[in-house]
Amino acid sequence: ALKHLGRAEHFYRHEMTAGQKAEVVYFKARCLEMMGHPLEAARLYEYLIGSHPGTEYSARARGRIEEIHQTRTNPPAPALPTAPPVQ
């Protein structure tokens, strides 16, 4: 998905509105998060906030940055091992 978003951004950059560009950047950052690269995603969110302030996606990016920060400072507890099923 990340590769396809990059291609779309490259090929249609002159035809896209500011809102569409912000959307592509936002979803590229989301892909990075899902791939396990939260710091790279946060940098892209920061770029989005600076380059497209006031858009719906810059507001969403602020929320994602906050969540990344909270996750990094308060990592989720490890899952408890499960007991084997009783027969």
PDB file of N, CA, C and O in Angstrom:
ATOM      1  N   ALA A   1       0.828  -1.195   0.000  1.00  0.00           N
ATOM      2  CA  ALA A   1       0.000   0.000   0.000  1.00  0.00           C
ATOM      3  C   ALA A   1       0.868   1.253   0.000  1.00  0.00           C
ATOM      4  O   ALA A   1       0.569   2.236  -0.678  1.00  0.00           O
ATOM      5  N   LEU A   2       1.953   1.195   0.778  1.00  0.00           N
ATOM      6  CA  LEU A   2       2.845   2.352   0.870  1.00  0.00           C
ATOM      7  C   LEU A   2       3.443   2.689  -0.492  1.00  0.00           C
ATOM      8  O   LEU A   2       3.552   3.858  -0.861  1.00  0.00           O
ATOM      9  N   LYS A   3       3.822   1.671  -1.221  1.00  0.00           N
ATOM     10  CA  LYS A   3       4.405   1.854  -2.554  1.00  0.00           C
ATOM     11  C   LYS A   3       3.382   2.488  -3.507  1.00  0.00           C
ATOM     12  O   LYS A   3       3.715   3.388  -4.279  1.00  0.00           O
ATOM     13  N   HIS A   4       2.146   2.010  -3.442  1.00  0.00           N
ATOM     14  CA  HIS A   4       1.095   2.540  -4.324  1.00  0.00           C
ATOM     15  C   HIS A   4       0.755   3.991  -3.980  1.00  0.00           C
ATOM     16  O   HIS A   4       0.502   4.799  -4.873  1.00  0.00           O
ATOM     17  N   LEU A   5       0.749   4.318  -2.694  1.00  0.00           N
ATOM     18  CA  LEU A   5       0.488   5.706  -2.307  1.00  0.00           C
ATOM     19  C   LEU A   5       1.598   6.620  -2.813  1.00  0.00           C
ATOM     20  O   LEU A   5       1.334   7.729  -3.278  1.00  0.00           O
ATOM     21  N   GLY A   6       2.837   6.153  -2.720  1.00  0.00           N
ATOM     22  CA  GLY A   6       3.962   6.940  -3.227  1.00  0.00           C
ATOM     23  C   GLY A   6       3.866   7.175  -4.723  1.00  0.00           C
ATOM     24  O   GLY A   6       4.149   8.268  -5.214  1.00  0.00           O
ATOM     25  N   ARG A   7       3.465   6.138  -5.439  1.00  0.00           N
ATOM     26  CA  ARG A   7       3.301   6.283  -6.895  1.00  0.00           C
ATOM     27  C   ARG A   7       2.188   7.270  -7.234  1.00  0.00           C
ATOM     28  O   ARG A   7       2.349   8.129  -8.101  1.00  0.00           O
ATOM     29  N   ALA A   8       1.071   7.139  -6.548  1.00  0.00           N
ATOM     30  CA  ALA A   8      -0.055   8.050  -6.801  1.00  0.00           C
ATOM     31  C   ALA A   8       0.360   9.487  -6.506  1.00  0.00           C
ATOM     32  O   ALA A   8       0.040  10.404  -7.263  1.00  0.00           O
ATOM     33  N   GLU A   9       1.067   9.671  -5.411  1.00  0.00           N
ATOM     34  CA  GLU A   9       1.530  11.005  -5.033  1.00  0.00           C
ATOM     35  C   GLU A   9       2.451  11.567  -6.114  1.00  0.00           C
ATOM     36  O   GLU A   9       2.357  12.746  -6.457  1.00  0.00           O
ATOM     37  N   HIS A  10       3.324  10.745  -6.643  1.00  0.00           N
ATOM     38  CA  HIS A  10       4.273  11.194  -7.666  1.00  0.00           C
ATOM     39  C   HIS A  10       3.569  11.518  -8.989  1.00  0.00           C
ATOM     40  O   HIS A  10       3.771  12.594  -9.552  1.00  0.00           O
ATOM     41  N   PHE A  11       2.750  10.599  -9.480  1.00  0.00           N
ATOM     42  CA  PHE A  11       2.141  10.768 -10.801  1.00  0.00           C
ATOM     43  C   PHE A  11       1.045  11.827 -10.841  1.00  0.00           C
ATOM     44  O   PHE A  11       0.843  12.468 -11.873  1.00  0.00           O
ATOM     45  N   TYR A  12       0.337  12.018  -9.735  1.00  0.00           N
ATOM     46  CA  TYR A  12      -0.796  12.947  -9.741  1.00  0.00           C
ATOM     47  C   TYR A  12      -0.539  14.213  -8.936  1.00  0.00           C
ATOM     48  O   TYR A  12      -1.478  14.955  -8.648  1.00  0.00           O
ATOM     49  N   ARG A  13       0.711  14.477  -8.567  1.00  0.00           N
ATOM     50  CA  ARG A  13       1.016  15.592  -7.673  1.00  0.00           C
ATOM     51  C   ARG A  13       0.544  16.944  -8.203  1.00  0.00           C
ATOM     52  O   ARG A  13       0.202  17.823  -7.414  1.00  0.00           O
ATOM     53  N   HIS A  14       0.519  17.127  -9.523  1.00  0.00           N
ATOM     54  CA  HIS A  14       0.101  18.410 -10.082  1.00  0.00           C
ATOM     55  C   HIS A  14      -1.411  18.534 -10.187  1.00  0.00           C
ATOM     56  O   HIS A  14      -1.940  19.633 -10.357  1.00  0.00           O
ATOM     57  N   GLU A  15      -2.106  17.405 -10.085  1.00  0.00           N
ATOM     58  CA  GLU A  15      -3.559  17.409 -10.231  1.00  0.00           C
ATOM     59  C   GLU A  15      -4.279  17.310  -8.887  1.00  0.00           C
ATOM     60  O   GLU A  15      -5.489  17.523  -8.813  1.00  0.00           O
ATOM     61  N   MET A  16      -3.543  16.990  -7.835  1.00  0.00           N
ATOM     62  CA  MET A  16      -4.165  16.767  -6.526  1.00  0.00           C
ATOM     63  C   MET A  16      -4.393  18.086  -5.796  1.00  0.00           C
ATOM     64  O   MET A  16      -3.588  19.013  -5.884  1.00  0.00           O
ATOM     65  N   THR A  17      -5.504  18.147  -5.079  1.00  0.00           N
ATOM     66  CA  THR A  17      -5.765  19.301  -4.234  1.00  0.00           C
ATOM     67  C   THR A  17      -4.908  19.182  -2.974  1.00  0.00           C
ATOM     68  O   THR A  17      -4.333  18.125  -2.711  1.00  0.00           O
ATOM     69  N   ALA A  18      -4.822  20.253  -2.202  1.00  0.00           N
ATOM     70  CA  ALA A  18      -4.068  20.225  -0.946  1.00  0.00           C
ATOM     71  C   ALA A  18      -4.647  19.176  -0.003  1.00  0.00           C
ATOM     72  O   ALA A  18      -3.905  18.483   0.692  1.00  0.00           O
ATOM     73  N   GLY A  19      -5.955  19.063   0.018  1.00  0.00           N
ATOM     74  CA  GLY A  19      -6.594  18.064   0.870  1.00  0.00           C
ATOM     75  C   GLY A  19      -6.246  16.645   0.454  1.00  0.00           C
ATOM     76  O   GLY A  19      -6.042  15.780   1.306  1.00  0.00           O
ATOM     77  N   GLN A  20      -6.177  16.401  -0.841  1.00  0.00           N
ATOM     78  CA  GLN A  20      -5.809  15.075  -1.335  1.00  0.00           C
ATOM     79  C   GLN A  20      -4.348  14.761  -1.027  1.00  0.00           C
ATOM     80  O   GLN A  20      -4.013  13.628  -0.681  1.00  0.00           O
ATOM     81  N   LYS A  21      -3.483  15.760  -1.152  1.00  0.00           N
ATOM     82  CA  LYS A  21      -2.075  15.558  -0.813  1.00  0.00           C
ATOM     83  C   LYS A  21      -1.934  15.230   0.674  1.00  0.00           C
ATOM     84  O   LYS A  21      -1.169  14.342   1.051  1.00  0.00           O
ATOM     85  N   ALA A  22      -2.671  15.948   1.508  1.00  0.00           N
ATOM     86  CA  ALA A  22      -2.633  15.687   2.948  1.00  0.00           C
ATOM     87  C   ALA A  22      -3.119  14.275   3.244  1.00  0.00           C
ATOM     88  O   ALA A  22      -2.562  13.588   4.101  1.00  0.00           O
ATOM     89  N   GLU A  23      -4.142  13.850   2.544  1.00  0.00           N
ATOM     90  CA  GLU A  23      -4.682  12.500   2.731  1.00  0.00           C
ATOM     91  C   GLU A  23      -3.640  11.435   2.390  1.00  0.00           C
ATOM     92  O   GLU A  23      -3.488  10.458   3.124  1.00  0.00           O
ATOM     93  N   VAL A  24      -2.928  11.618   1.288  1.00  0.00           N
ATOM     94  CA  VAL A  24      -1.908  10.650   0.884  1.00  0.00           C
ATOM     95  C   VAL A  24      -0.804  10.590   1.937  1.00  0.00           C
ATOM     96  O   VAL A  24      -0.373   9.502   2.320  1.00  0.00           O
ATOM     97  N   VAL A  25      -0.345  11.745   2.408  1.00  0.00           N
ATOM     98  CA  VAL A  25       0.715  11.768   3.423  1.00  0.00           C
ATOM     99  C   VAL A  25       0.231  11.077   4.695  1.00  0.00           C
ATOM    100  O   VAL A  25       0.971  10.309   5.310  1.00  0.00           O
ATOM    101  N   TYR A  26      -1.009  11.352   5.085  1.00  0.00           N
ATOM    102  CA  TYR A  26      -1.560  10.731   6.295  1.00  0.00           C
ATOM    103  C   TYR A  26      -1.561   9.207   6.173  1.00  0.00           C
ATOM    104  O   TYR A  26      -1.129   8.509   7.091  1.00  0.00           O
ATOM    105  N   PHE A  27      -2.037   8.699   5.058  1.00  0.00           N
ATOM    106  CA  PHE A  27      -2.122   7.245   4.913  1.00  0.00           C
ATOM    107  C   PHE A  27      -0.749   6.597   4.702  1.00  0.00           C
ATOM    108  O   PHE A  27      -0.569   5.425   5.030  1.00  0.00           O
ATOM    109  N   LYS A  28       0.215   7.338   4.164  1.00  0.00           N
ATOM    110  CA  LYS A  28       1.578   6.820   4.126  1.00  0.00           C
ATOM    111  C   LYS A  28       2.093   6.648   5.555  1.00  0.00           C
ATOM    112  O   LYS A  28       2.724   5.639   5.871  1.00  0.00           O
ATOM    113  N   ALA A  29       1.830   7.617   6.406  1.00  0.00           N
ATOM    114  CA  ALA A  29       2.259   7.528   7.807  1.00  0.00           C
ATOM    115  C   ALA A  29       1.547   6.386   8.521  1.00  0.00           C
ATOM    116  O   ALA A  29       2.165   5.673   9.311  1.00  0.00           O
ATOM    117  N   ARG A  30       0.270   6.206   8.257  1.00  0.00           N
ATOM    118  CA  ARG A  30      -0.473   5.094   8.874  1.00  0.00           C
ATOM    119  C   ARG A  30       0.137   3.757   8.453  1.00  0.00           C
ATOM    120  O   ARG A  30       0.273   2.847   9.272  1.00  0.00           O
ATOM    121  N   CYS A  31       0.503   3.641   7.179  1.00  0.00           N
ATOM    122  CA  CYS A  31       1.151   2.412   6.709  1.00  0.00           C
ATOM    123  C   CYS A  31       2.446   2.171   7.470  1.00  0.00           C
ATOM    124  O   CYS A  31       2.724   1.047   7.888  1.00  0.00           O
ATOM    125  N   LEU A  32       3.234   3.218   7.651  1.00  0.00           N
ATOM    126  CA  LEU A  32       4.483   3.068   8.394  1.00  0.00           C
ATOM    127  C   LEU A  32       4.214   2.596   9.820  1.00  0.00           C
ATOM    128  O   LEU A  32       4.937   1.747  10.342  1.00  0.00           O
ATOM    129  N   GLU A  33       3.184   3.138  10.443  1.00  0.00           N
ATOM    130  CA  GLU A  33       2.816   2.689  11.796  1.00  0.00           C
ATOM    131  C   GLU A  33       2.497   1.203  11.799  1.00  0.00           C
ATOM    132  O   GLU A  33       2.995   0.455  12.640  1.00  0.00           O
ATOM    133  N   MET A  34       1.677   0.787  10.872  1.00  0.00           N
ATOM    134  CA  MET A  34       1.251  -0.606  10.815  1.00  0.00           C
ATOM    135  C   MET A  34       2.407  -1.546  10.489  1.00  0.00           C
ATOM    136  O   MET A  34       2.370  -2.732  10.817  1.00  0.00           O
ATOM    137  N   MET A  35       3.420  -1.008   9.846  1.00  0.00           N
ATOM    138  CA  MET A  35       4.599  -1.807   9.524  1.00  0.00           C
ATOM    139  C   MET A  35       5.584  -1.845  10.688  1.00  0.00           C
ATOM    140  O   MET A  35       6.631  -2.486  10.595  1.00  0.00           O
ATOM    141  N   GLY A  36       5.255  -1.164  11.781  1.00  0.00           N
ATOM    142  CA  GLY A  36       6.118  -1.177  12.957  1.00  0.00           C
ATOM    143  C   GLY A  36       7.185  -0.100  12.974  1.00  0.00           C
ATOM    144  O   GLY A  36       8.227  -0.270  13.607  1.00  0.00           O
ATOM    145  N   HIS A  37       6.938   1.015  12.282  1.00  0.00           N
ATOM    146  CA  HIS A  37       7.892   2.124  12.230  1.00  0.00           C
ATOM    147  C   HIS A  37       7.252   3.408  12.766  1.00  0.00           C
ATOM    148  O   HIS A  37       7.046   4.360  12.013  1.00  0.00           O
ATOM    149  N   PRO A  38       6.938   3.435  14.063  1.00  0.00           N
ATOM    150  CA  PRO A  38       6.216   4.585  14.608  1.00  0.00           C
ATOM    151  C   PRO A  38       6.994   5.899  14.555  1.00  0.00           C
ATOM    152  O   PRO A  38       6.388   6.953  14.364  1.00  0.00           O
ATOM    153  N   LEU A  39       8.309   5.868  14.718  1.00  0.00           N
ATOM    154  CA  LEU A  39       9.072   7.118  14.684  1.00  0.00           C
ATOM    155  C   LEU A  39       9.099   7.720  13.290  1.00  0.00           C
ATOM    156  O   LEU A  39       9.018   8.939  13.139  1.00  0.00           O
ATOM    157  N   GLU A  40       9.213   6.878  12.271  1.00  0.00           N
ATOM    158  CA  GLU A  40       9.148   7.373  10.898  1.00  0.00           C
ATOM    159  C   GLU A  40       7.756   7.937  10.615  1.00  0.00           C
ATOM    160  O   GLU A  40       7.614   8.967   9.956  1.00  0.00           O
ATOM    161  N   ALA A  41       6.746   7.256  11.115  1.00  0.00           N
ATOM    162  CA  ALA A  41       5.372   7.737  10.942  1.00  0.00           C
ATOM    163  C   ALA A  41       5.198   9.088  11.616  1.00  0.00           C
ATOM    164  O   ALA A  41       4.587   9.993  11.048  1.00  0.00           O
ATOM    165  N   ALA A  42       5.731   9.229  12.826  1.00  0.00           N
ATOM    166  CA  ALA A  42       5.606  10.493  13.554  1.00  0.00           C
ATOM    167  C   ALA A  42       6.259  11.633  12.787  1.00  0.00           C
ATOM    168  O   ALA A  42       5.724  12.741  12.754  1.00  0.00           O
ATOM    169  N   ARG A  43       7.406  11.374  12.173  1.00  0.00           N
ATOM    170  CA  ARG A  43       8.064  12.417  11.368  1.00  0.00           C
ATOM    171  C   ARG A  43       7.189  12.822  10.188  1.00  0.00           C
ATOM    172  O   ARG A  43       7.109  14.002   9.847  1.00  0.00           O
ATOM    173  N   LEU A  44       6.540  11.854   9.571  1.00  0.00           N
ATOM    174  CA  LEU A  44       5.651  12.161   8.453  1.00  0.00           C
ATOM    175  C   LEU A  44       4.420  12.927   8.934  1.00  0.00           C
ATOM    176  O   LEU A  44       3.951  13.838   8.252  1.00  0.00           O
ATOM    177  N   TYR A  45       3.896  12.565  10.100  1.00  0.00           N
ATOM    178  CA  TYR A  45       2.775  13.327  10.671  1.00  0.00           C
ATOM    179  C   TYR A  45       3.179  14.769  10.947  1.00  0.00           C
ATOM    180  O   TYR A  45       2.409  15.695  10.689  1.00  0.00           O
ATOM    181  N   GLU A  46       4.400  14.960  11.477  1.00  0.00           N
ATOM    182  CA  GLU A  46       4.884  16.321  11.738  1.00  0.00           C
ATOM    183  C   GLU A  46       4.978  17.113  10.441  1.00  0.00           C
ATOM    184  O   GLU A  46       4.612  18.287  10.391  1.00  0.00           O
ATOM    185  N   TYR A  47       5.467  16.467   9.401  1.00  0.00           N
ATOM    186  CA  TYR A  47       5.531  17.112   8.088  1.00  0.00           C
ATOM    187  C   TYR A  47       4.128  17.511   7.628  1.00  0.00           C
ATOM    188  O   TYR A  47       3.915  18.625   7.149  1.00  0.00           O
ATOM    189  N   LEU A  48       3.184  16.598   7.779  1.00  0.00           N
ATOM    190  CA  LEU A  48       1.803  16.846   7.376  1.00  0.00           C
ATOM    191  C   LEU A  48       1.230  18.049   8.116  1.00  0.00           C
ATOM    192  O   LEU A  48       0.602  18.913   7.504  1.00  0.00           O
ATOM    193  N   ILE A  49       1.441  18.110   9.415  1.00  0.00           N
ATOM    194  CA  ILE A  49       0.927  19.221  10.221  1.00  0.00           C
ATOM    195  C   ILE A  49       1.532  20.545   9.764  1.00  0.00           C
ATOM    196  O   ILE A  49       0.837  21.559   9.699  1.00  0.00           O
ATOM    197  N   GLY A  50       2.821  20.536   9.450  1.00  0.00           N
ATOM    198  CA  GLY A  50       3.480  21.762   9.006  1.00  0.00           C
ATOM    199  C   GLY A  50       3.125  22.179   7.591  1.00  0.00           C
ATOM    200  O   GLY A  50       3.027  23.370   7.296  1.00  0.00           O
ATOM    201  N   SER A  51       2.932  21.204   6.716  1.00  0.00           N
ATOM    202  CA  SER A  51       2.685  21.532   5.310  1.00  0.00           C
ATOM    203  C   SER A  51       1.214  21.700   4.962  1.00  0.00           C
ATOM    204  O   SER A  51       0.886  22.349   3.968  1.00  0.00           O
ATOM    205  N   HIS A  52       0.324  21.128   5.763  1.00  0.00           N
ATOM    206  CA  HIS A  52      -1.112  21.220   5.482  1.00  0.00           C
ATOM    207  C   HIS A  52      -1.894  21.552   6.760  1.00  0.00           C
ATOM    208  O   HIS A  52      -2.799  20.812   7.145  1.00  0.00           O
ATOM    209  N   PRO A  53      -1.541  22.667   7.416  1.00  0.00           N
ATOM    210  CA  PRO A  53      -2.235  23.004   8.665  1.00  0.00           C
ATOM    211  C   PRO A  53      -3.713  23.288   8.405  1.00  0.00           C
ATOM    212  O   PRO A  53      -4.096  23.778   7.343  1.00  0.00           O
ATOM    213  N   GLY A  54      -4.511  22.973   9.383  1.00  0.00           N
ATOM    214  CA  GLY A  54      -5.934  23.270   9.266  1.00  0.00           C
ATOM    215  C   GLY A  54      -6.742  22.250   8.493  1.00  0.00           C
ATOM    216  O   GLY A  54      -7.958  22.401   8.368  1.00  0.00           O
ATOM    217  N   THR A  55      -6.101  21.209   7.969  1.00  0.00           N
ATOM    218  CA  THR A  55      -6.860  20.187   7.251  1.00  0.00           C
ATOM    219  C   THR A  55      -7.341  19.122   8.230  1.00  0.00           C
ATOM    220  O   THR A  55      -6.827  19.003   9.342  1.00  0.00           O
ATOM    221  N   GLU A  56      -8.307  18.372   7.809  1.00  0.00           N
ATOM    222  CA  GLU A  56      -8.812  17.249   8.603  1.00  0.00           C
ATOM    223  C   GLU A  56      -7.672  16.281   8.922  1.00  0.00           C
ATOM    224  O   GLU A  56      -7.604  15.731  10.021  1.00  0.00           O
ATOM    225  N   TYR A  57      -6.790  16.081   7.961  1.00  0.00           N
ATOM    226  CA  TYR A  57      -5.717  15.110   8.156  1.00  0.00           C
ATOM    227  C   TYR A  57      -4.622  15.624   9.083  1.00  0.00           C
ATOM    228  O   TYR A  57      -3.948  14.827   9.736  1.00  0.00           O
ATOM    229  N   SER A  58      -4.432  16.937   9.155  1.00  0.00           N
ATOM    230  CA  SER A  58      -3.454  17.442  10.130  1.00  0.00           C
ATOM    231  C   SER A  58      -4.004  17.261  11.542  1.00  0.00           C
ATOM    232  O   SER A  58      -3.245  16.996  12.475  1.00  0.00           O
ATOM    233  N   ALA A  59      -5.312  17.402  11.704  1.00  0.00           N
ATOM    234  CA  ALA A  59      -5.927  17.149  13.016  1.00  0.00           C
ATOM    235  C   ALA A  59      -5.792  15.676  13.392  1.00  0.00           C
ATOM    236  O   ALA A  59      -5.485  15.350  14.538  1.00  0.00           O
ATOM    237  N   ARG A  60      -6.020  14.802  12.437  1.00  0.00           N
ATOM    238  CA  ARG A  60      -5.857  13.368  12.691  1.00  0.00           C
ATOM    239  C   ARG A  60      -4.401  13.041  13.023  1.00  0.00           C
ATOM    240  O   ARG A  60      -4.123  12.215  13.893  1.00  0.00           O
ATOM    241  N   ALA A  61      -3.481  13.694  12.324  1.00  0.00           N
ATOM    242  CA  ALA A  61      -2.058  13.459  12.553  1.00  0.00           C
ATOM    243  C   ALA A  61      -1.670  13.840  13.979  1.00  0.00           C
ATOM    244  O   ALA A  61      -0.872  13.146  14.608  1.00  0.00           O
ATOM    245  N   ARG A  62      -2.223  14.927  14.490  1.00  0.00           N
ATOM    246  CA  ARG A  62      -1.942  15.311  15.880  1.00  0.00           C
ATOM    247  C   ARG A  62      -2.363  14.200  16.841  1.00  0.00           C
ATOM    248  O   ARG A  62      -1.645  13.891  17.792  1.00  0.00           O
ATOM    249  N   GLY A  63      -3.506  13.614  16.596  1.00  0.00           N
ATOM    250  CA  GLY A  63      -3.988  12.525  17.430  1.00  0.00           C
ATOM    251  C   GLY A  63      -3.098  11.296  17.336  1.00  0.00           C
ATOM    252  O   GLY A  63      -2.849  10.630  18.341  1.00  0.00           O
ATOM    253  N   ARG A  64      -2.619  10.993  16.138  1.00  0.00           N
ATOM    254  CA  ARG A  64      -1.744   9.838  15.955  1.00  0.00           C
ATOM    255  C   ARG A  64      -0.409  10.057  16.664  1.00  0.00           C
ATOM    256  O   ARG A  64       0.133   9.131  17.268  1.00  0.00           O
ATOM    257  N   ILE A  65       0.125  11.287  16.593  1.00  0.00           N
ATOM    258  CA  ILE A  65       1.383  11.591  17.271  1.00  0.00           C
ATOM    259  C   ILE A  65       1.218  11.401  18.778  1.00  0.00           C
ATOM    260  O   ILE A  65       2.086  10.830  19.438  1.00  0.00           O
ATOM    261  N   GLU A  66       0.122  11.874  19.301  1.00  0.00           N
ATOM    262  CA  GLU A  66      -0.144  11.713  20.732  1.00  0.00           C
ATOM    263  C   GLU A  66      -0.218  10.233  21.098  1.00  0.00           C
ATOM    264  O   GLU A  66       0.336   9.816  22.115  1.00  0.00           O
ATOM    265  N   GLU A  67      -0.887   9.453  20.288  1.00  0.00           N
ATOM    266  CA  GLU A  67      -1.001   8.020  20.570  1.00  0.00           C
ATOM    267  C   GLU A  67       0.361   7.326  20.480  1.00  0.00           C
ATOM    268  O   GLU A  67       0.672   6.463  21.301  1.00  0.00           O
ATOM    269  N   ILE A  68       1.166   7.696  19.495  1.00  0.00           N
ATOM    270  CA  ILE A  68       2.510   7.126  19.381  1.00  0.00           C
ATOM    271  C   ILE A  68       3.321   7.473  20.624  1.00  0.00           C
ATOM    272  O   ILE A  68       4.010   6.621  21.186  1.00  0.00           O
ATOM    273  N   HIS A  69       3.233   8.728  21.046  1.00  0.00           N
ATOM    274  CA  HIS A  69       3.965   9.167  22.232  1.00  0.00           C
ATOM    275  C   HIS A  69       3.517   8.382  23.470  1.00  0.00           C
ATOM    276  O   HIS A  69       4.350   7.933  24.257  1.00  0.00           O
ATOM    277  N   GLN A  70       2.216   8.221  23.638  1.00  0.00           N
ATOM    278  CA  GLN A  70       1.698   7.485  24.801  1.00  0.00           C
ATOM    279  C   GLN A  70       2.139   6.024  24.759  1.00  0.00           C
ATOM    280  O   GLN A  70       2.496   5.454  25.790  1.00  0.00           O
ATOM    281  N   THR A  71       2.117   5.428  23.599  1.00  0.00           N
ATOM    282  CA  THR A  71       2.511   4.029  23.468  1.00  0.00           C
ATOM    283  C   THR A  71       3.992   3.852  23.785  1.00  0.00           C
ATOM    284  O   THR A  71       4.390   2.862  24.400  1.00  0.00           O
ATOM    285  N   ARG A  72       4.801   4.817  23.363  1.00  0.00           N
ATOM    286  CA  ARG A  72       6.242   4.711  23.615  1.00  0.00           C
ATOM    287  C   ARG A  72       6.575   4.959  25.080  1.00  0.00           C
ATOM    288  O   ARG A  72       7.529   4.377  25.595  1.00  0.00           O
ATOM    289  N   THR A  73       5.813   5.809  25.762  1.00  0.00           N
ATOM    290  CA  THR A  73       6.097   6.085  27.171  1.00  0.00           C
ATOM    291  C   THR A  73       5.399   5.097  28.092  1.00  0.00           C
ATOM    292  O   THR A  73       5.857   4.874  29.213  1.00  0.00           O
ATOM    293  N   ASN A  74       4.314   4.508  27.651  1.00  0.00           N
ATOM    294  CA  ASN A  74       3.568   3.514  28.429  1.00  0.00           C
ATOM    295  C   ASN A  74       3.278   2.310  27.551  1.00  0.00           C
ATOM    296  O   ASN A  74       2.139   2.122  27.123  1.00  0.00           O
ATOM    297  N   PRO A  75       4.298   1.482  27.270  1.00  0.00           N
ATOM    298  CA  PRO A  75       4.052   0.346  26.377  1.00  0.00           C
ATOM    299  C   PRO A  75       3.017  -0.595  26.967  1.00  0.00           C
ATOM    300  O   PRO A  75       2.924  -0.734  28.187  1.00  0.00           O
ATOM    301  N   PRO A  76       2.236  -1.241  26.108  1.00  0.00           N
ATOM    302  CA  PRO A  76       1.216  -2.166  26.613  1.00  0.00           C
ATOM    303  C   PRO A  76       1.873  -3.322  27.370  1.00  0.00           C
ATOM    304  O   PRO A  76       2.989  -3.739  27.058  1.00  0.00           O
ATOM    305  N   ALA A  77       1.161  -3.818  28.356  1.00  0.00           N
ATOM    306  CA  ALA A  77       1.665  -4.946  29.134  1.00  0.00           C
ATOM    307  C   ALA A  77       1.751  -6.174  28.243  1.00  0.00           C
ATOM    308  O   ALA A  77       0.920  -6.365  27.356  1.00  0.00           O
ATOM    309  N   PRO A  78       2.766  -7.012  28.482  1.00  0.00           N
ATOM    310  CA  PRO A  78       2.856  -8.226  27.658  1.00  0.00           C
ATOM    311  C   PRO A  78       1.660  -9.130  27.908  1.00  0.00           C
ATOM    312  O   PRO A  78       1.100  -9.160  29.004  1.00  0.00           O
ATOM    313  N   ALA A  79       1.289  -9.847  26.896  1.00  0.00           N
ATOM    314  CA  ALA A  79       0.146 -10.754  27.007  1.00  0.00           C
ATOM    315  C   ALA A  79       0.481 -11.882  27.971  1.00  0.00           C
ATOM    316  O   ALA A  79       1.601 -12.393  27.987  1.00  0.00           O
ATOM    317  N   LEU A  80      -0.478 -12.252  28.750  1.00  0.00           N
ATOM    318  CA  LEU A  80      -0.287 -13.362  29.681  1.00  0.00           C
ATOM    319  C   LEU A  80      -0.363 -14.674  28.922  1.00  0.00           C
ATOM    320  O   LEU A  80      -1.167 -14.819  28.001  1.00  0.00           O
ATOM    321  N   PRO A  81       0.469 -15.625  29.305  1.00  0.00           N
ATOM    322  CA  PRO A  81       0.389 -16.921  28.613  1.00  0.00           C
ATOM    323  C   PRO A  81      -0.960 -17.578  28.902  1.00  0.00           C
ATOM    324  O   PRO A  81      -1.525 -17.420  29.984  1.00  0.00           O
ATOM    325  N   THR A  82      -1.444 -18.290  27.948  1.00  0.00           N
ATOM    326  CA  THR A  82      -2.715 -18.963  28.108  1.00  0.00           C
ATOM    327  C   THR A  82      -2.466 -20.427  28.479  1.00  0.00           C
ATOM    328  O   THR A  82      -1.501 -21.050  28.037  1.00  0.00           O
ATOM    329  N   ALA A  83      -3.348 -20.934  29.282  1.00  0.00           N
ATOM    330  CA  ALA A  83      -3.227 -22.339  29.691  1.00  0.00           C
ATOM    331  C   ALA A  83      -3.735 -23.241  28.565  1.00  0.00           C
ATOM    332  O   ALA A  83      -4.633 -22.856  27.816  1.00  0.00           O
ATOM    333  N   PRO A  84      -3.174 -24.412  28.450  1.00  0.00           N
ATOM    334  CA  PRO A  84      -3.660 -25.321  27.412  1.00  0.00           C
ATOM    335  C   PRO A  84      -5.106 -25.713  27.718  1.00  0.00           C
ATOM    336  O   PRO A  84      -5.502 -25.730  28.883  1.00  0.00           O
ATOM    337  N   PRO A  85      -5.884 -26.022  26.713  1.00  0.00           N
ATOM    338  CA  PRO A  85      -7.286 -26.382  26.953  1.00  0.00           C
ATOM    339  C   PRO A  85      -7.388 -27.670  27.782  1.00  0.00           C
ATOM    340  O   PRO A  85      -6.606 -28.607  27.624  1.00  0.00           O
ATOM    341  N   VAL A  86      -8.368 -27.669  28.655  1.00  0.00           N
ATOM    342  CA  VAL A  86      -8.632 -28.843  29.487  1.00  0.00           C
ATOM    343  C   VAL A  86      -9.498 -29.801  28.695  1.00  0.00           C
ATOM    344  O   VAL A  86     -10.478 -29.404  28.065  1.00  0.00           O
ATOM    345  N   GLN A  87      -9.119 -31.080  28.739  1.00  0.00           N
ATOM    346  CA  GLN A  87      -9.896 -32.070  27.978  1.00  0.00           C
ATOM    347  C   GLN A  87     -10.672 -32.952  28.859  1.00  0.00           C
ATOM    348  O   GLN A  87     -11.378 -33.839  28.379  1.00  0.00           O
TER     349      GLN A  87
END
